Amino acid sequence: TVRIWDVREPGSTMILPAHEHEILSCDWNKYDECIIATGSVDKSVKVWDVRSYRVPVAVLNGHGYAVRKVKFSPHVRNLLVSCSYDMTVCVWDFMVEDALVSRYDHHTEFAVGVDMSVLVEGLLAS
């Protein structure tokens, strides 16, 4: 599950049954306070709207192993990146049917972190 917390409250305010396996990463969308992405051991990235969380907004499949990190773009509302133990980094547009924008397979070990530059659009590090 993913739990949403309000630090002013004693317990979590929302519980999302996001994946059937462990969730390794989550990130809020910078342009929409209701959108969150999760990455899981089940090899998928899911995008959720916390106002209606029974069904994900998008399910992004394309990694061969667990998704270690997800990160929304600081420049484009519908773009996010993910990295995986399959040694790849994927860029996704979760608003279109064919969501995989690009895949980078340059790593020779697990890709465990990814981030996007807030200063230069399109620049990412993994």
N, C-alpha and C positions, 0 to 999 in steps of 0.2 A: 504494500500500500504506500501511498504518498499521503502524508499528513500536513495539513495547512494549519499554521499556528498564528495566533494573535498573542503577542507577548504580554498583553494586558489581561489575558484570560488564563485560568489554571490548567486547562487542557486544550487539546487540539480542537479547532473549530470545524474542520472538515476532513473526511477520510476518503481518498480516491482509491478504489480497487483497480489500480492501474495495470498491473501485470501479474501473471501467474507465477513468475520467478522473481528473484531479488532485483530491486531497482538500485542501480549504481550511481545514477546522476539525475539531476533535474535542474531546470532553469526557467525563470520567468521571462516572458516576452517583454522587451523594453518599450513597445508601442501599444500594447494592450494588456492592461493589468489583470485580465481574466484568463489569459492564455499561458499555459505551462507545458513544457516538454519533459518527457521522462525517457531514460535509456535503461535497458534491462539485460539481465543474463539471458533472456529469451531471444536475443539478437535483434530486437526491434526498438525503434524510437516511436513513441506515441505523443501526440499533441492533444491537449485537453483544454476545454473551456470550463472553468470552475463553476460557471452559472448553470451548466447542464452537463454533468460529468458522467452520466450513465454510459455514453458511447463516445469514444475519442473522435476528435475533429479529423485526425489523420493517423494512419498506422504506416510507418515507413520501414519497409523490409529491404535489406540489401547487404547487411553485414553477415559474415560467416560465423562469428563468435560473439560473445557478450559485448554490449555497447558500454564502454567505460565512461564516456563523457559526452554531454550535449551542451550546446551553447547557441543562444539566439544571436543573430546579427545585431550590432548596435546601429546599423544604417538602414536595413530593409526589414519591414515588418514580418514578411513571410519566409525569410531565409533563416536556416539554422545549420550548424555543423555538428557532426558526431565523429567520434573515433572509437576504435574497437580493438579487442584482443586479436582480431584477424589482421592487424597491422595496416589497416586502411583508415583514411579520413574521408568522410562523405559530406558533400554540401547538398542540402535539400531545400526545395520550395514546397512547403507543406500545403499550399493552396491549389496546386495543380495535380492532375491525375498521375502523370509520369513525373514524380516528385524528385527523383535523383538528378541533380544538376551536374555534379562532377564527383569523381572518385580519384583519390590519390593513394597510390600503393608503394610509396617510396621508402617506407620504414622496413627495417630488418629485424625489429623487435616489436613487442606490444606497443600500441599507441594508447597511452593512458591519459593524455591531456590535450586539450585543444582550446584555443582562444582566438578571438577576432580583434583586430586593432580598432580602437575607438577613434583614432586619428586618420587612418588611411582606409578608405572603403575597399574591400576585397582582399585585404592583407590578413592572413591568418598564420598562426604558429601551432605546431603540434610536436 
